[in-house]
Amino acid sequence: MIVAFKFTFTALLKISETILFLATQRGKDKTICPSEVARKLSPNAWRTYMKEIRKEAFDLRDAGRIVITQKGNEVSGREVVGPIRIQIK
């Protein structure tokens, strides 16, 4: 059974804050994985957050707060398939 979750504004803000916190903590020369954010928010149900974390990461990238990379290269679009990494700007 697939369960759909609707995230509130507060939950989305928490996701963005966690992305920025972890990326800043890691430093400008290193990256974080979106799953690290999910595990920080919900260790037992982290997979539930993955789609929304990616969306929020792209929103933060569009706002100029972070860089999103794939295989070491910065990505510009939102239609990215496969693993991504997040880096603070």
HELIX and SHEET records of a PDB file:
HELIX    1   1 PHE A    9  ARG A   26  1                                  18    
HELIX    2   2 PRO A   34  LEU A   41  1                                   8    
HELIX    3   3 TRP A   46  TYR A   49  5                                   4    
HELIX    4   4 MET A   50  ASP A   62  1                                  13    
SHEET    1   A 3 ASN A  73  GLU A  74  0                                        
SHEET    2   A 3 ILE A  66  GLN A  70 -1                                        
SHEET    3   A 3 ARG A  85  ILE A  88 -1                                        
END                                                                             
